[in-house]
Every structure is written in structure tokens, then in C-alpha cells.
Amino acid sequence: MILSREQYFFNCLEPKYNILKIAGSPLGQKRSDKSKVLMRKPKSAETKLKISESLKGKTHSAKSKAKMNLAKIGEKKS
């Protein structure tokens, strides 16, 4: 519901400074060449370990799993 309201206000107000025109979507976002290089750069073993440690023990709730299951219904399998 929040994204639909945000989209409503984007459409009504036509903000000049918001580069993203679709609520909740990065569509239309432009990244600098420097940002692109940084995103492609391989992560160090230390960074990978920190990311791994931060994600341990985290699971999706039953509600989230049900939503993901519903979203997958009807998808074509390749």
C-alpha cells in the first residue's frame, strides 16, 4: 500500500529532484562510471566473511514464504 501511495504522489506532484519515477523500482536510475566500477570490484575474503556472518540465522517468515510461493505460481520454468 505504501508503494501505491508513493506512486500516486509521484504522478500528482511530478517531483523534479527524484530521479526514480516508479515507486520501489530502480528503473531510470543512472549510475556513474565510478559507481559501476566499484560494484563490479570483487569482494575481499574478509568482506565476504562479514556478509556471511551477518546473514547467519536469518530466515524468511512463514508469511514471506507464502507470498514468495504465490508469486512463483504461473512462472514459466526454463
N, C-alpha and C positions, 0 to 999 in steps of 0.2 A: 504494500500500500504506500509505503514511503517513496519508492521509486516512481510510482504513478503520479503522486503529488509533485515530486520534484520535476518530472517531465511536464506536468501541467504548467508549472511556473516558468520553466524554460520557454515553453510555447507562448505563454501570455506576455511575459516580460521581455523576451528576446535579449538576454544579457549580452553585453559587448565584451566582457572580460573573461567569460567562461569558455574555454576552448573546446570543452566536450559538450556536444549538442544533444546527446542521448543519455538520459539518466542511467547510471550504473554501467555504462559502456565506455571503453577507451577509444571507440570509433571516432576518428577525426583527430586524435591526439598525435602531435608531431614531436618526435624526439630529436635532440641534437645529435650530431655525429659523435660527440664525446660520450653522450649517454649510451648510444648504441655500442660503442667500443667497450665501455665498462660492463654492459650487460652480457656481452659475448665472452668477456675475460673469464677463463677457468677459475673456479674457486679453489683456494688452498685446502689442504687436508685439514688444517685447523678449523677453517670456516665450515667445512662440511661436517666435522665432528660437532661443532657448536649447534648447527642447524639440526642435526640428528638428535642431539641431547634435548633440545628444546621441544621436539615433537614426540618424544617417547612418552607413552602412557596416554596420549590423546586419542580419543576415538569419537566417531560420529554418534550423535544421539539417535534413539530409535525413530524419532520424528524426522530427523535429517535423512536417515537411511530410507524411510518410507518415501520421502519426497524425491530422492535420487532414483529410487526404483520406479516411481511413477513417470519421472522424466525420461527414463530409458525405454519405457513401453512404446512400441511403434518405431523405434530407431531401426534402420537397416543395418544388418550385420555384413561386414565386408569379408 
